[in-house]
Amino acid sequence: MSLRLAVGEIIRTTGARAVVPPGAVAPEVITGVTTDSRTAASGDLFVALRGPHADGHAFVADAFARGAALALVAESQGVMADGPALVVGDPLRALGVIAAMHRATLPTTVVGVTGSVGKTTTVGLCARVLETRYQLARSAESWNAELGVALTLLALEAHHQVAVIEMAMRGLGQIRELVDMAHPRVGAVTTIADTHLETLGSREHIAAAKAELLETLPADGVAIVNADEALTVRLVRDVRCPIVRVGLSPEADVRASQITRADGGYTFRLSLRGDQADVYLPLPGVHQVRNALVAAAVGDALGIAAREIVAGLGRARPARMRQEISMAGDVMIVDDSYNASPQSMQAAFEVVAQVGGRRRRVLALGEMRELGPKAAEFHRQVGHEAAALEPAYLLAVGPNARWYVDGAVAAGLPASATAVAETVEAAIPLLQQGLRPGDVVLIKGSRTIEMEHLVASLTHVAPVSHS
């Protein structure tokens, strides 16, 4: 473990106030950081964070009992008497500062990946490409905000040559905070889509938020953007390093052509700085080709040869709950339950059409959140697109999910082939009733709907046989 930070430097950098109860001894260095008291070990700093279900301040004593040397706590909690503590206004922000301190001690090259959709899959593809040559670290799936990025950086060790880190945002300024922690040299934006509209108001504002990654790259860095995205002009406006454009258009620096379905995935011709290579990408959905191009551009920026890029992409696997295909008996499940937007719904429908073949189609669609005043319009449009798949059954899940049904019925889907559930719990028996042996079922919705419970229900209960 290469983490070793001086407590005095932490105090100076975070502005913390040190509190040492009588009889306690403050450490001079910390050799680990944890936010879970159950994993606390000798020499660790335990960071007490407030979460949606628990407050870490209630577990400070447990952390010390397990060997923690120091606690980082909020000023609003008062003095903690269980052991030596650093008191700050915001422990999460202070954790980010500590992560940046550790990152600054390492020569690791950081690759930052952001975008409205496709971030986690693209991070995985980058990892497959880069691990052909480098000692690699990558963010765990969906560790993409302040806490996840900080913990990823704190886990870096001296042997890690490259780290690929996913960076998400909910508003302006948040990606810039992540960049200040991680200091990436390569930055990639997958695409701009209709997500976070409730917070940011427009796709143009979303592009401005994503551009924070590229604008902060050093002059010797590399910015990777989608050549087929109209808002790329906004993304690169204030970039000061070389720009690499990826896509299907002839103007792209890294380009895919001759795209063909093959063996549950795609083959395509990769054009890369004048070289060409044939790629097999074992992921369904043509949108994955663009994600693969981002990974190819990242690999090229870090000196990976075309043949190694091809080999890495050929080992790609879907991320968990992102178009992950499995079987429950003879029912094929397309688990895309992690999140949803209008654009990612379209991509999921393509996957169902590709992998489902002639199977009877069932769609379980959870509500899409954070779409702002056009939410009803977006849902109805997705319902219209769903009807084009000619599903035998459309199950809409969530308080406003009826909009899906409105759009689908307006597009010609019989109302008798639809159902609405207010909650995922209510949806479980409805999905069971609508399934037949041999079906393909897509399960997808926004994170807060927790559509993964529908997936879990199918692994425990066989579909009803209707004779």
N, C-alpha and C positions, 0 to 999 in steps of 0.2 A: 504494500500500500504506500503510495507516494505522497499522501496528504499529510502535511505537517505545517501548521500555521501558528504563528506566535500570537498569544492572546493579547499582548500589548498592541500589536499591529491591528488586530481585529477591533479593539477598543478605539484606536485612533481613527480607523477607516470608517467604522459604523457610527461613531459618536456615542457608543454605549456607555452606560454608567455601571461600574463594577460594584457588586454587593457581595460581601463575604461574611456570612454569619459567624458568630463566635465559635471557635473550635474547628471551623472549616479551613481548608487550604486551597487557594486558587491555583490552578495549573498554569505553567508558563507557556505550554503549547497544547494544541489539540491535534489528535491524529485521526479523527473520524467525525462525521456529522450525520445525525439521524433525526428524523421527525417522528419516528415510531418508537416509543419507550420500550417496546418488546424486543427491539433489536439493539438496544443500547449496549455498548461494550466499554471496556476500560479505555480511557483517553478520549472518549467521545464528547462532542458538544451536542446536547439535546435541544432542538429548536421547538418551542411550544407554539403550535399554530392552531388557530381556530378553523374548524372545518364545518361542513353542513351537518354532521352528525355527532361531532365530539369536539371538545376544546382541549388541546394539548397541555394546557396549564394544569389540568386535573391529573396529569400523569407525570409531573415533574418528579415527585417522590419515587415513583416506580423506576424512572430512568436512573436516578441516583442509586437506587437499590441494586440495579443491574450493572453498575460500574461507571456510569457517565461521570465525567470529570467536571462538567460545567453545563449550565442551562442558559438558553437565550429566551428571555421572557418579555412580555409587553409591559410598558409602564403602567397601563391602566389596571393591571392585576395587583399592583402593590408589591412589596418586597416578599420574595419567596424564601422561606426559612429552611428549606430542605438541603441546601448546599450552595456553593458559589454560583452566582448568576451574573449575566450581562443583561441590563435592562435597557430596552430601546422602545421607540414609539411604535414601530411596525416590524415584528419579527420576520415576516415574509420578505419585506424589502431588505432588511439586514442580511437575510440568508443569501439574497442575490448578490449583495456586496461581497460576502465571504466567498461565494462561488467564483466571482470575478477575480478575487485575490488568488485563489488556487489556480484558476485557468492561466493567469499571468505568469505563473512559475513554470509553465510547460511549453515546449515548442510545437505542440500538436497543431496541425492545420485543421481548422473547423470549416465545415460546409453547412450553411444554413439553408433550409428548404421551407418555403411558405407557399401560400396559394389558397384559394377558396375551397378547392376539392383536390383530392389526390395526394395530399402531403405524405401521409403515412406509407402508402404504397410506393411513392417515389423515393422516400428515405430507404425503404427496403430494397428497391432496385439499385439505388446508389451503393448500398452496402454490398450487394452481390457483386457489383462491378469492382469496387475498390478493394474488397478483401482478396482479390486475385493477386494483389501486390503488397498491400499495407497491413500493418497491425492496426485494427480498426475498432472504434467504439461507435455506438449509435444510440440515439434516444430510444427508450422503451416505447412501445406503441402508445401514442396519445400523451406522452410526457412532453407537451408542447407549449405550456404556459410558464408563468414565473416559477412555480414550484418544480415542475418536471425538468425544465431546462437547468435550473440551479443544481438539482440532484444529479443530473447527467454529467454536468461539469465537475462536480465534486467527486464523482466516481472515476474520473480520468486518472490514469497512471502514466508514469514516465515512458512506458513502452508504447503507448498509443500514438501512432504517427498521424492518424486522421480520425476525426470525429464527425459524424453526420447527425445533425440536430434539427428536429422539426420545430418550427416556430409558428405559433398561432396567435391570433389577436381577437379582441372583442371591440377595440376602439383605437382611435388615433393615439400614437405615442407608445403603444404596448410592445410592438416589435422592436422599436428603438431601444427599449429597456432590455429586451432579450439580447440584442446585438451588443449593448454595452457590457453585458455579462460575458458573452461567448467570443466576441471579436472574430467573426468569420472572415476568411479570405475569399471564399467562393460562396455566392448566394444565388438561389434559383427560385423563381416564382412559377408555379405550375400553370395556374389559370386564374381568371377573375370571374366570379359567378355571383348569383343573387343570394348571398348569405350575409347575415349581420345587417341587413337593410334596416331593421328596426332601430339599430344603434347608429349606423353610419349614413343612412338615408339614400344613398345612390351607389351605383357601381363605380362611379368616378371617385367617390370618397373611399371606397374599398380599395381601389387601385392606389390611392395616395397612402393608405395605411400599409399596404404590402410593399410599396416602394421604399419604405423606411429601411428594409433589409439591404436593398441595392445601393441606396444613397450613402450608406455608412461604410461600404466596402473600401478597403485601401486602394491606392492607385495601382498597385501591382496585383490586385485581385481580379476576379472574373465574375461578371453578372450574366446569368442565364435566364432568358425570357422566351415566351411563346410567340413565335413569328406570326401565328394565325390569330392572335388576339388583338382586337382593335385598340384596346386600352394600353397596349405595350408602349405606345408613344408617351403616355403619362408615366409609366413605370421607369423609363430610362431617361427622363427629362433632366434629372440632376445627378446622373451617374458619372463618376470620374474615372472608372476603370474600363478595360475592354469589355465589350458586350457580345455575347454569343446568342444568336436567335435559333430556336429549334422549332420544327413543325413540318407541315406537309407542303408548304408553298415553295416554289423554286428559289425564292430569295433566302430561304433558311440556310444558316451555316451548317446545321446538323439536321439532316432531312430524311424522312421515310418515304419510300415509293414502293410500288408493286405490292401493296398490302393484300394478303390473302389469308382466309381462315384455314387453320390446319391443326388437327389433333387437340381440340379444346382451347387453342390459342391462335396466334397469328405468325405468319412469316412476313418479312418485309426486307427491302433493300435499304441498308443504312449508308447514307452518304455523309462522310466526315472529313472535312478539310481536304477534299479531292480524292480521298480513298473511298472505296465501296466494299461493303461486306454484307452477306446474307445472314439475317437474324431469325431465330425461332424464339418467340416469346410465349411461354406456356401459361398465359393469363387470358381469360375470356374478356371480351369487350374491346372494341377498336380504340376507345379512349386510352387504354393502357399503352398503346403504341407511343402516344405523346409523352406519357410518363417515362417510358423507356428512353425516349430521345433526351429527356432532361438528364437521366442517369448516364447516358452515353457522353453528353457534353461535360458533365462533372468529371467522369473518368478521363476524358481527353484533356481537360484543364489540369489534371493532376498527373499527366504523363502515362496514362494507361493506353496500351496499344489496342488497335481495333480488334484483333483476334481475342484479346483478353476481355474486352467489352462484350463481344459476342458470347463468349463462354459464360460470363457473369449473368447476362440477361437470360441465358438459357436455363439458369438454375433458379429463376424467379418463382416465388410462391406468394399466394394472396395473404394479405394481413388478416388477422382475426376480425371477424364480423364485417369484413369488407369484401363483398362478392365471393365469399368463401362457400364452396360447394361441398355438400355432404349428402349422405343418404340416411333416411329414417325408414327402414324396411325398403320398400320399392318406391318411396316418395323422394324425389330429388329436392333438396333445400338449397336455395340461393340465399345465403345469410349475408345481407347487406345492412344489418341492423344498427351499425354504429352511429350513423348520422344520415341526414337527407337535405337536399336542396333541389330546386327544379332541374338544374343541370345534371346532378348525380342521379336523379330519378330516370331521366332519359337514358343515361348510360346503363343503369340497371335493367331497363326494359330491353336494351340491345343484348345484354348478357342472357336474359331469359330466353329471348328468341334464338340465340345461338346455341346454348347448351341444352335447352329443353327439347329441341327437335319437335317431334310430333306428339309429345306429351300434352295432356290436358293442363291448362295454365290456371294457376290461382295466384292472386296478388293480395298480400296483406300489407297495406300502406299506412304507416303512422303519419300523423300530422307533421308538417314542416313548420318549425318555429323560427322566430326572428326575421320574418319577411316584411314587417311593417304594414303600411296601409294597403298594399297590393296583395296581401296574403290570400284573400279569397280568389282573386284573379289567377294567381300562380297555382293554387290547388285545383281550380277548375281546368286550367290548361293541362296540368299533369293528368287529371282524370280523363280528359279528351285523348291524350296520348296513350293512356292505359287501355282505353277502349279499342285502339287500333291493334292491340295485341290479341284481341278477341278472347279475353279471359272467360273461363267458365264461371269464375266467382271472383268478385272484388270485395274485400273486407277493408273498410276504412276505420282507423283507430285514432281516437282523440276527440276532444271537445269540439273542434272545428273541422274534423275530417269529413263531415258530410259534403263539404265542397268537392271532394274527389268524386263522390257519387253524382253530384249535380253535373259535373263536366262529362263524366262517362256516359250518363244516361242521355244527355244532350247530343252526344256523339253517336248514339245508337245502341249502347249496351242496355239490354233489358234490365229494368229495375229489379226484377225477380232474381237476377244474378248478382245482386249487391247486398251488403249488410253493413251496419254501422255499430261500432262499440265505443262508448265513452272512454273506457280504460282498457289497458292491456289485459287486465284480469278478466274483464267481461268478454274480451276478444277470444280468449283461449277456447271456450266451448264452441264459439261460432266458427272458428277456423277448423276445429275438429269435425264439425258437421258438414263443412263445405268441401273437405278433402276427399279424394277417392284414391285407391291404390294406383300407383303409376303416374300420379300427378307430378308437375314441377311447381314449386311454390316459392315466390319471392317474398322475403320479409325485410321491410325497410321503413325507417322513420327517423325523426330527429332524436338526438341522444336522450332528451328528457322524457320521451315517451317510453323508453326502455323496451323496445321491441324484441330484444334478445330473450325475454321471458317466453315469447311465442316460439322461438327456436327451441328453447329448452323443453317446452311442453311437447314438442313433436318427437323428441328423443325418448320420451317416457310413455307416450300413448300412441298406439298405432292408429292410422286413419280408419274411419268407419267404412266397412265394405257395403256398398249399396247394390242390391241385386235387382 
